[in-house]
Amino acid sequence: MRLNKTEKVAYLFADWPETMIWSCLQGVMGEILADDLEVPKSVLARIGRRSSFGFLAGEPCLDLIEACRGEDIILVPQHAGWSDLIETTFGEKVHAFTRYATKKGTVFDRGKLASYVTALPEECEFHLIDEIFYQKCLSKAWSQDLVGNFDDCQHFQDVGLGVVVTKEKQVLAGASSYSAYQGGIEIEIDTHPDFRRQGLARAVAAKLILECLNRNLYPSWDAHTKASLALAQKLGYELSHEYIAYEIDW
């Protein structure tokens, strides 16, 4: 059941510094599902469209996991009780893996970020994601997550922020808002498969971080892989902790 009065369940997510949960609780994007609308004890913060995240908190409840059936979703348990339920229920269909959270409140070295920005190859250009680039990002599978979690272009313009790198009008890479919350964004980085390992991700990520700082927004970074964590650390982030997440072969 979708919960509209999210203040009822904020305490269940207490001490979980995850911006995607904040997005749901604040009503910026995403949704909160609960086992009961009046006295909720189990909750799911779900955000994303083509690929999504689900944060499970409170008492373990199979119905909330089943509410995600068929979705391309990464499930993140608040505690071992949820992990046990996922693993015992779905067995070999479960894929557990490690993600890497970075510390909030990073103090960035603007000079270092600026040096990464200026290292962009001369034949390439930066562009803020406007309506034209919003549509271009949506049109290709590799770049859809740069903008695809927002209702439409206007929603993205209202609460999101993104930058792309282009060459001869072709989008090669982008750094943008996977999601947004009051006071910041959760960063998504994507590079066209043919243009990886050329420093484009570092340059465009640095550009986006500087754009965020200029707007008093915090650019949160949660790493899916060690490679993503290594890039984050080059940009100034520090590892906060590792955590387990799950994908289910429904």
Beta strands, then each sheet from edge to edge (+ up, - down):
strand 1: 31-34
strand 2: 42-48
strand 3: 52-58
strand 4: 73-77
strand 5: 94-102
strand 6: 125-128
strand 7: 163-167
strand 8: 170-181
strand 9: 184-191
strand 10: 218-220
strand 11: 222-223
strand 12: 239-248
sheet 1: 1+ 2- 3+ 4+
sheet 2: 11+ 5- 12+
sheet 3: 6+ 7- 8+ 9- 10-
end
